[in-house]
Amino acid sequence: MIEGQHVASETKPTLGLADSVVAATGLVVNEPVVTDDTSDFETVDGLDVVSTGAASRN
């Protein structure tokens, strides 16, 4: 069971379901999320995000 408190925010965008699961997994296992699009996760407090650099190679 996942327990916690959801706090609505007018300053941070909401994440979609898939990105929420990815972010939560990174937080729980204390590992960074590696992604092509770091902007999806930049508002998640405490989450380390690493860019693959793929966006800049295109």
Contacts in CASP RR format, 6 or more apart in sequence:
PFRMAT RR
TARGET T0000
AUTHOR 0000-0000-0000
METHOD contacts of the structure
MODEL  1
MIEGQHVASETKPTLGLADSVVAATGLVVNEPVVTDDTSDFETVDGLDVV
STGAASRN
12 43 0 8 1.000
13 43 0 8 1.000
15 23 0 8 1.000
15 40 0 8 1.000
15 41 0 8 1.000
15 44 0 8 1.000
19 40 0 8 1.000
19 41 0 8 1.000
22 33 0 8 1.000
22 35 0 8 1.000
22 41 0 8 1.000
23 33 0 8 1.000
23 41 0 8 1.000
23 44 0 8 1.000
23 47 0 8 1.000
26 32 0 8 1.000
26 33 0 8 1.000
26 47 0 8 1.000
27 44 0 8 1.000
27 46 0 8 1.000
27 47 0 8 1.000
31 48 0 8 1.000
32 47 0 8 1.000
32 48 0 8 1.000
32 49 0 8 1.000
32 50 0 8 1.000
33 41 0 8 1.000
33 47 0 8 1.000
33 48 0 8 1.000
33 49 0 8 1.000
33 50 0 8 1.000
34 50 0 8 1.000
34 51 0 8 1.000
34 52 0 8 1.000
35 41 0 8 1.000
35 49 0 8 1.000
35 50 0 8 1.000
35 51 0 8 1.000
35 52 0 8 1.000
36 51 0 8 1.000
36 52 0 8 1.000
36 53 0 8 1.000
36 54 0 8 1.000
36 55 0 8 1.000
37 55 0 8 1.000
38 49 0 8 1.000
38 50 0 8 1.000
38 51 0 8 1.000
41 47 0 8 1.000
41 49 0 8 1.000
42 49 0 8 1.000
END
